[in-house]
Amino acid sequence: MKKLILIDDHKMLRKGISSYITENTDWSILAEAESLEEIPDLIKKIVLQTDDKIVAVVDIQIKGQPESFCNGFEAVKMLSAAGIPSVIFSSHDTGILIERAMSTEIGAKGFVSKLSDEKMLLDAINMVAEGKTFVQPDLVASLIEINTLLSILTKRELQVVKLIQDGLTNEEIAARLEIKLTTLENYISVIYDKIGCHDRSGLLEKLR
């Protein structure tokens, strides 16, 4: 049996995907969730047969505490730990977010923009169910550009960039990384020089 998990905090969107999937494919909807807090119980309740295939479709921005723009990434990590592969389905489809979603840290196996049609999403689901990865073709160019740009940063600098992208303040980033604020400010200054920008807004613009 082919079974889908839908994780998105927009009920109407989940309903639309569910209707398309059940009416036009041999996939069925196993479970739905709209917040990060629901994921552990959802995983516990799943009982699969040996011939079952299961894939989760996850939005990047879902409800959760503490509030974070990327709560969907935390959901993907939980699902991955339980052996359930995920396809990110989001309107936030910039190169930096695709790169992060598909990284070993997060572990998504597919990425599709909400601006695409249902068939593109279905293609991704089917590919991921076969153990392959899938990035929407017209998004690949932005992913390559971002990978090239980020390749000049060190591991620590990449950590800083990701936390800036998540919207954390300098003080919050320093606390998260357990470093002094002055040390963080030095990292940020080097990042700006490498990327070719002068402030946070310029950095985020470069990474879109």
C-alpha positions in Angstrom: 0.0 0.0 0.0 1.1 3.5 -0.8 0.4 5.9 2.1 0.9 9.7 2.5 1.3 11.9 5.6 0.3 15.5 5.0 1.8 18.1 7.3 0.7 21.7 6.6 -1.2 24.2 8.8 -3.5 25.2 6.0 -6.5 22.9 6.2 -7.9 23.8 2.7 -4.5 23.0 1.1 -4.4 19.6 2.8 -7.9 19.0 1.6 -7.0 19.9 -1.9 -4.0 17.6 -2.0 -5.9 14.8 -0.3 -8.7 15.1 -2.9 -6.3 15.1 -5.9 -4.3 12.1 -4.5 -7.2 9.9 -3.6 -9.1 10.6 -6.8 -6.3 10.3 -9.3 -3.7 7.9 -7.9 -3.2 4.7 -5.9 -1.9 6.6 -2.9 -4.1 6.9 0.2 -3.9 9.5 3.1 -2.5 7.8 6.2 -2.5 10.8 8.5 -2.5 14.6 8.7 -1.0 17.2 11.1 -0.8 21.0 11.3 1.8 21.5 14.1 5.1 20.3 15.2 3.7 19.1 18.5 1.5 16.6 16.7 4.4 14.7 15.0 5.6 12.5 17.8 2.2 11.1 18.5 1.5 10.7 14.8 4.7 8.7 14.4 3.8 6.5 17.4 0.4 5.6 15.9 1.8 4.5 12.6 1.7 0.7 12.0 3.1 -0.4 8.7 2.9 -3.7 6.8 6.1 -5.0 5.2 5.0 -4.0 1.7 3.8 -0.5 2.6 5.4 2.6 1.1 5.1 5.8 3.1 6.0 9.4 2.2 5.4 12.6 4.1 4.6 15.9 2.4 5.7 18.7 4.7 5.5 22.5 4.5 8.5 24.5 5.8 6.4 26.9 7.8 4.0 25.1 10.3 2.7 25.9 13.7 4.9 25.0 16.7 6.4 26.1 20.0 8.8 27.8 20.1 7.6 29.7 17.0 10.1 29.3 14.2 10.0 30.0 10.5 11.5 26.5 9.8 9.4 24.3 12.1 8.8 22.1 9.1 12.4 21.2 9.0 12.2 19.9 12.6 9.2 17.7 11.5 11.3 16.3 8.6 14.1 15.4 11.1 11.6 13.5 13.3 10.1 11.7 10.4 13.5 10.8 9.0 14.6 9.4 12.4 11.5 7.1 12.2 12.4 5.9 8.7 9.8 8.1 6.9 11.1 10.1 3.9 9.8 13.6 3.3 9.0 15.9 0.3 9.1 19.6 1.2 6.1 21.3 -0.5 6.4 25.1 0.2 6.0 28.5 -1.4 9.3 29.4 0.3 11.4 27.9 -2.5 14.6 30.0 -2.5 18.0 28.3 -3.2 19.2 28.6 0.4 16.0 26.9 1.7 16.3 24.1 -0.9 19.9 23.6 0.0 19.1 23.4 3.7 16.1 21.1 3.3 18.1 18.6 1.2 21.2 18.7 3.5 22.2 15.8 5.7 21.3 18.0 8.7 17.6 18.1 7.7 17.3 15.1 5.4 14.4 15.9 3.1 14.4 13.7 0.0 12.3 16.0 -2.3 11.5 19.7 -2.8 8.5 21.1 -4.8 7.2 24.6 -4.9 3.6 25.3 -4.1 3.5 27.3 -7.3 3.8 24.1 -9.3 0.9 21.8 -10.2 -0.2 18.6 -8.4 1.5 16.4 -11.0 4.9 17.8 -10.1 4.2 17.0 -6.4 3.1 13.5 -7.4 6.3 13.0 -9.4 8.3 13.9 -6.4 6.3 11.5 -4.1 6.7 8.6 -6.5 10.5 9.2 -6.9 11.0 9.5 -3.1 9.0 6.3 -2.5 11.4 4.5 -4.8 14.4 5.7 -2.6 15.5 8.5 -5.0 15.7 12.2 -4.5 13.8 14.9 -6.4 14.1 18.6 -6.8 11.7 20.4 -9.0 13.7 20.9 -12.3 13.2 24.7 -12.6 14.5 25.2 -9.0 17.8 23.3 -9.6 19.6 26.3 -11.1 19.0 28.4 -7.9 20.2 25.4 -5.8 23.5 25.2 -7.8 24.1 28.9 -7.4 23.6 28.8 -3.7 25.8 25.7 -3.3 28.6 27.6 -5.2 28.1 30.6 -3.0 28.1 28.7 0.3 31.1 26.6 -0.6 33.4 29.5 0.3 32.1 29.5 3.9 33.5 27.4 6.8 31.3 25.1 8.8 31.0 27.6 11.6 30.2 30.4 9.2 27.5 28.2 7.6 26.0 27.7 11.1 25.8 31.4 11.6 24.2 32.0 8.2 21.5 29.4 8.9 20.7 31.0 12.3 20.5 34.5 10.7 18.1 33.0 8.1 16.0 31.7 11.0 15.6 35.3 12.2 17.7 35.0 15.4 19.3 38.1 16.8 23.1 38.3 17.3 22.6 37.7 21.1 20.4 34.6 20.4 22.9 33.2 17.9 25.9 33.8 20.3 23.9 32.0 23.0 22.9 29.1 20.7 26.5 28.6 19.5 27.9 29.2 23.0 30.4 31.9 21.9 31.0 35.5 22.9 29.0 38.2 21.1 32.3 39.8 19.9 33.4 36.5 18.4 30.1 36.2 16.6 30.4 39.7 15.3 33.8 38.8 13.9 32.3 35.8 12.1 29.5 37.9 10.7 32.0 40.5 9.4 34.0 37.8 7.6 30.8 36.3 6.1 29.8 39.8 4.8 33.2 40.2 3.2 33.1 36.7 1.6 29.5 37.0 0.3 30.0 40.7 -0.8 27.4 42.5 1.3 27.2 45.0 4.1 24.4 44.0 6.4 21.8 41.3 7.2 19.3 42.4 4.5 22.1 42.3 1.9 23.1 38.8 3.0 19.6 37.5 2.9 19.1 39.1 -0.5 22.2 37.3 -1.8 21.0 34.0 -0.5 17.5 34.1 -2.1 
